Amino acid sequence: MPRDEEVHEPQDSYEAEEWLAKARLDLAAATRLVSGNPPLTGAAVFHAQQAAEKSWKALLAWHASPFPKTHDLRLLGQQREGGQPQKRESGRRRPLHGFGVVLGFGLGAAAADG
């Protein structure tokens, strides 16, 4: 990890529990947003990305692994593997990294909900 990046140093295992509690709230929000009529898919994707991000941070905190202050899921995943890129899974899934952050700031939300 480059030295000029701001890094978060986990303090204890309770921090992992706090990250997971926040992730559960984001997942609950995403579930409610897609269950509405009409479903608000763009906002739901934002909260799903946030839940994934906070879950990664919980895992890293549990293992007392420092991680950069970032929204990049790929970068967080690489931290657990000592900075090595993760093996890509086959399938038709689209990555969540970056997408939720763009939607969270109101950019592109109309296209995602359309």
Secondary structure, DSSP 8 states (H G I E B T S, - for coil): --TTS-EE----HHHHHHHHHHHHHHHHHHHHHHHSSS--HHHHHHHHHHHHHHHHHHHHHHTT--EES---HHHHHHHHTTT-------SS----TTHHHHHHTTSSHHHHH-
